């Protein structure tokens, strides 16, 4: 069963194809709030547990911890898929390029595997310029794949129409309470991979929902594993955050069972909305 884990062997996480010809792990490690020596140790443990997609951001203020964990672990750089994100205060063509160079310096890396615009901040109106900066960074080889985070269908369409370049990824809030079915379908139609932040809704009662608890009992797995498998089934790349070794491993161990279509549907029917009022058209982070 999926919960019978041999901790001596790293979890195997498959990959998905991106629209630029590269591949991305189908599940990653969220690194928000992992700071200091404890953060370094937690990220190092995540790599040992089989995670290859590491998701950080300028605003997480822990890019240096990610870089140190990579050094401490000793894993070959080419085996990792490191993601960071450009903050709102660095929107603009030149600003995005400078921000990325600073991220690389903090990480101690020569390139990022994926770089995202963290929030569109539409009232500022510089996200298209930042996107052009990411295109330039990709051409220079400082970034391998480029994408966005918290973009709506309309904003994605604007980027494509104005630059001719489709993001490889859009990372958005997505969990059983907010499945974003329409946006996921739009992503699929234009070749964008969906990533999910807060994929487990930070628990908050989600695991007690009957469809999740019943599926966990039926498959002999944990409620968290059911939710993460639901993400896999709907075509989303979840990036659960955990600094706990056993929980990291359990979260990664979701590729040896499948949910039925009926189970997926009943979990998706739990929809009730966002965790907080973070509508990308009005919520802004700088």
C-alpha positions in Angstrom: 0.0 0.0 0.0 1.0 3.6 -0.5 1.5 4.1 3.3 4.0 1.2 3.6 7.1 3.3 3.0 10.7 2.2 2.9 12.4 5.3 4.2 15.8 4.1 3.0 14.7 4.7 -0.7 13.8 8.2 -1.9 10.3 8.5 -3.2 9.9 8.4 -7.0 8.1 11.4 -8.4 7.2 11.3 -12.1 7.4 14.3 -14.4 5.1 16.2 -16.8 6.0 17.9 -20.1 6.1 21.7 -20.3 5.3 23.6 -23.4 8.9 24.6 -23.9 10.1 21.0 -24.3 11.4 20.6 -20.7 9.9 18.4 -17.9 8.7 19.3 -14.4 8.3 17.0 -11.4 4.6 16.2 -10.8 4.9 17.1 -7.1 7.2 19.6 -5.4 8.3 20.8 -2.0 6.9 24.2 -0.8 9.5 26.1 1.1 7.6 29.1 2.5 8.8 30.1 6.0 11.7 27.6 6.0 14.5 29.8 7.4 17.8 29.5 9.2 19.5 26.2 10.1 16.2 24.5 10.7 15.0 25.5 7.2 18.2 24.3 5.6 17.9 21.0 7.3 14.2 20.7 6.3 15.0 21.4 2.6 18.0 19.0 2.8 15.6 16.3 4.2 13.2 17.0 1.4 15.8 16.3 -1.2 16.7 13.1 0.6 13.0 12.2 0.5 12.9 12.4 -3.2 11.7 15.9 -3.9 13.4 17.5 -6.9 11.1 20.5 -7.4 12.0 23.1 -4.8 9.7 26.1 -4.7 10.9 29.4 -3.2 10.5 33.1 -3.9 12.2 36.4 -3.2 9.4 37.3 -0.7 10.0 34.1 1.2 13.4 35.5 2.2 15.0 32.0 2.2 16.7 31.7 -1.2 20.1 31.5 0.5 18.8 28.6 2.7 17.7 26.7 -0.5 21.2 27.2 -1.9 22.9 26.1 1.2 20.7 23.0 1.5 21.7 22.1 -2.1 25.3 22.4 -1.2 24.9 20.4 2.0 23.0 17.7 0.3 25.6 17.3 -2.5 22.9 16.4 -5.1 24.0 17.1 -8.7 22.5 20.5 -9.8 21.0 19.0 -13.0 18.8 16.6 -10.9 17.0 19.5 -9.3 14.2 21.8 -10.6 14.6 25.0 -8.6 11.8 27.6 -8.8 11.7 31.2 -7.6 9.4 34.2 -8.0 9.7 37.9 -8.9 8.0 40.2 -6.3 5.7 43.0 -7.3 8.3 45.7 -6.4 10.6 44.2 -9.1 8.1 44.4 -12.0 9.4 46.0 -15.1 11.8 44.8 -17.8 15.1 45.9 -16.2 13.8 45.3 -12.7 12.9 41.7 -13.5 16.3 41.0 -14.9 18.1 42.6 -11.9 15.8 40.8 -9.5 16.6 37.4 -11.1 20.4 38.1 -11.0 20.0 38.8 -7.3 18.0 35.6 -6.7 20.7 33.6 -8.5 23.4 35.2 -6.3 21.5 34.4 -3.1 20.9 30.8 -4.3 24.5 30.4 -5.5 23.2 29.0 -8.8 24.0 29.7 -12.4 20.4 29.3 -13.6 16.8 28.8 -12.4 14.8 25.9 -13.8 11.6 28.0 -13.5 11.0 31.6 -12.7 7.6 33.1 -12.0 5.9 36.5 -11.7 4.6 36.1 -8.1 1.5 38.3 -8.4 0.2 40.3 -11.3 -0.5 43.5 -9.3 -2.7 44.8 -12.2 -3.2 48.3 -10.7 0.6 48.8 -11.1 0.3 47.7 -14.7 3.9 46.4 -15.2 3.4 42.6 -15.4 3.7 42.6 -19.2 7.1 44.4 -18.9 8.2 41.9 -16.2 7.1 39.1 -18.6 9.2 40.5 -21.3 12.1 40.6 -18.9 11.6 36.9 -18.2 11.6 36.2 -21.9 15.0 38.0 -22.2 16.3 36.0 -19.2 15.3 32.7 -20.9 17.1 33.8 -24.0 20.3 34.5 -22.0 20.1 31.1 -20.3 19.7 32.5 -16.8 16.2 30.9 -16.6 15.3 27.6 -18.3 11.5 27.9 -18.1 9.3 30.9 -17.4 5.8 31.2 -15.9 3.5 33.2 -13.7 1.6 32.8 -10.5 -1.9 34.0 -9.5 -2.8 35.0 -13.1 -6.4 34.9 -14.4 -7.5 33.6 -17.8 -7.7 37.2 -19.0 -4.3 38.2 -17.8 -2.7 35.0 -19.3 -4.4 35.8 -22.6 -3.0 39.4 -22.5 0.5 38.1 -22.0 0.3 35.8 -24.9 -1.4 38.3 -27.2 1.2 41.0 -26.4 4.4 38.9 -26.5 3.6 35.7 -28.4 5.0 33.7 -25.5 2.8 31.4 -23.4 3.8 30.8 -19.8 4.9 27.2 -19.1 3.3 27.3 -15.6 0.6 29.2 -13.7 0.9 28.6 -10.0 -2.4 29.4 -8.3 -4.4 28.7 -5.1 -6.0 25.4 -5.7 -7.4 22.8 -3.3 -10.7 20.8 -2.9 -12.4 23.9 -1.5 -11.3 25.9 -4.5 -10.7 23.5 -7.4 -10.6 26.2 -10.2 -12.0 23.8 -12.8 -12.6 26.5 -15.4 -9.0 27.9 -15.1 -7.4 24.4 -15.1 -9.4 23.6 -18.3 -8.2 26.9 -19.9 -4.6 26.1 -18.9 -4.9 22.7 -20.6 -6.4 24.3 -23.8 -3.3 26.6 -24.2 -0.6 24.2 -23.0 0.0 25.7 -19.5 0.8 23.4 -16.6 -1.2 24.2 -13.4 0.7 24.3 -10.1 -1.1 24.5 -6.7 -0.1 26.5 -3.7 -1.6 25.6 -0.3 -2.7 22.3 -1.9 -3.8 20.9 1.5 -5.6 24.1 2.5 -3.3 24.1 5.6 -5.7 21.3 6.9 -8.2 23.5 8.7 -10.9 20.8 8.7 -10.4 19.7 5.1 -9.2 16.2 6.2 -12.4 15.6 8.1 -14.6 16.0 5.1 -16.5 12.8 4.4 -15.4 12.2 0.8 -11.7 12.6 1.8 -11.9 10.5 5.0 -13.9 7.8 3.1 -11.4 7.6 0.3 -8.5 7.4 2.8 -10.1 4.5 4.5 -10.9 2.8 1.1 -7.3 3.0 -0.1 -5.4 2.6 3.2 -3.8 6.0 3.0 -3.9 9.3 4.9 -6.3 12.1 4.2 -3.4 14.3 3.1 -2.3 11.6 0.6 -5.9 11.5 -0.8 -5.9 15.3 -1.3 -2.5 15.3 -3.0 -3.6 12.3 -5.2 -6.7 14.3 -6.1 -4.4 17.1 -7.4 -2.6 14.6 -9.5 -5.8 13.2 -10.9 -7.1 16.6 -12.0 -3.8 17.5 -13.7 -2.4 19.9 -11.0 1.2 19.9 -9.6 0.9 20.3 -5.9 3.7 21.8 -3.8 2.9 20.8 -0.2 5.0 22.4 2.5 6.3 20.4 5.4 9.5 20.5 7.4 8.7 17.1 9.1 10.7 14.2 7.6 8.0 11.6 7.9 5.3 14.0 6.6 7.5 15.0 3.7 7.9 11.4 2.7 4.2 10.6 3.2 3.2 13.6 1.0 5.5 12.3 -1.8 4.2 8.8 -1.6 1.0 9.3 -3.7 2.0 7.5 -7.0 1.1 4.0 -6.1 -2.7 4.3 -5.8 -5.4 6.0 -7.8 -8.7 7.6 -6.9 -11.8 6.6 -8.8 -13.6 9.2 -11.0 -16.4 9.2 -8.5 -14.0 9.9 -5.7 -12.4 12.8 -7.6 -15.9 14.2 -8.4 -17.1 14.1 -4.8 -13.9 15.7 -3.6 -14.2 18.5 -6.2 -17.8 19.0 -5.1 -16.5 20.3 -1.7 -15.9 23.7 -3.5 -16.7 26.7 -1.4 -14.0 29.3 -2.3 -10.6 30.8 -1.5 -9.0 30.5 1.9 -8.8 34.3 2.1 -9.8 37.3 -0.1 -6.9 36.9 -2.6 -8.6 37.7 -5.9 -5.6 38.3 -8.2 -7.4 41.3 -9.8 -7.6 43.1 -6.4 -5.1 41.4 -4.0 -1.6 42.7 -4.5 1.8 41.8 -3.0 4.9 43.9 -3.5 
